[in-house]
Amino acid sequence: MDFSSGSMKELIDYIAKSLVDNCDRVEINEIAGTQTNVIELKVAKEDVGKVIGRNGRTADAIRTILNCGAAKLNKRYILHIIDQ
C-alpha cells in the first residue's frame, strides 16, 4: 500500500466501517497541521463502544496502526473518536 495523507484517512475509514453497525454514519475529518495531523472519527452514539473497545484496546490498536503508517511519512497523527 502506498502511504500518503489521503490513504491514512481511507485506512481509518475502512477500519471504522468494518467495526460499526451504522456504516453510513461514519465520518472522517482530517485537520492538517505543520507537524501533527488530527483525524476526527465520528460514529453513531451506539457504535462508540465498538470503536473504543474494552478498556480502550480497540482504539489503541487503531492508533497503533495509524502511527505505524504515519512513521513511513515522517508525520505524526492523533486520532479523536467523537460520537454523534
N, C-alpha and C positions, 0 to 999 in steps of 0.2 A: 504494500500500500504506500502510495506517495503521500508523505505527510506535508500538509500545508494548513494554513489557518482555517480555511473553509472545511477541510477534512476533519479537523478536531470537532467542529460544530456538528458535522454529519455523524461522527463517531458517537458523540453523546446522544444525538437524536436516535440513532439506531439502538443503542443500549437501553435508553429510556423507554422507547416504544416496545421493546422486547419484554420489559418488566411489567408495564402497566396494563390495566384493562381498557382504559379510555385513551386509545392512541390518538384520537382526533383532538384531544385537549392538551397534548404535549406541545409546548412552545419553547424554543431555544433562542436566546438573545445573547449576542457576543458584544462586549464592550472592550474595545481595543485601547490599551494604554501604551506608554512608551516602553516599559519593561514587563508589565504584567497585564494579561488579558483576563477578563472576568466573563465566565459563561454562566448565564442565569437559566436554570432549568425550571420551567413552570409546568406543574402537573395538577391533575384534579385532586381535590382535597382527600378523597377516598383512596387515592393511589400514592400518597406521600409515604406511607408506611412501607410500601413495596419498594420504593426507590431508596429509602433510607436503610431499611433492613433492621434486624435485631441488633441493638446496641450500636447502630451506625455502620455495621460491617459492609453492607452493600454499597453505601455511599462512599466509604473508604476505598473499596475496591474500584469503584468508578473513578475516583480521584487518582488512584494509583495508575490506572490505565491512561488517564488523561495526562498525567505528569510524565509517564514514560514516552508517550508520543511527543509531548512538548519538548522533551530533552533533545530530540532529534532536530528541533527547530531552534534550539538555544533560546527558548522563551519560557515564561512561567505562566501557568494558568491557575485560576481559582474557580471552583465550582460552587455556586449558590443554588440551593434547592428551595423553590418557592411554591406554596400551594395557592390554588386559585379559588 
